[in-house]
């Protein structure tokens, strides 16, 4: 039986282009500096090249990862390909505080068990007893997903209380 998608978090094409583009432009500027006006010290020159390469690789990863989606299906948060991110049965609480360790306008899930570290740049990350969502997506779409997760958690809590 396939369950319906209650909420989906996607990054708009403009945000994908803009975010990955800005990171790539930063890398290209450093690459230009490294080629046209190389720093005098070998260590500094190596650092400029390394940072330029890191930025270009990050731009590619940001572009690739923001093409993905996060979906709430039943009691699971999963990727657009159906890979499990978090099962809501493992969630203790949802935190939307501005000072949390999550992406811009995002939210954090405090979990009952430890998760292996993994991340999807610009969308979500999991490490230890936390999973956070947000970043490159719009505030409205993140709020929609957070609201749907809160509703699903409330239903799950009510279901367990009735038992």
Secondary structure as UniProt FT lines:
FT   STRAND          5..9
FT   HELIX           13..36
FT   HELIX           42..65
FT   TURN            66..67
FT   STRAND          70..73
FT   TURN            74..75
FT   STRAND          76..79
FT   TURN            80..81
FT   STRAND          84..87
FT   HELIX           88..90
FT   STRAND          91..95
FT   TURN            98..99
FT   TURN            104..105
FT   STRAND          107..120
FT   TURN            121..123
FT   STRAND          124..133
FT   HELIX           139..162
//
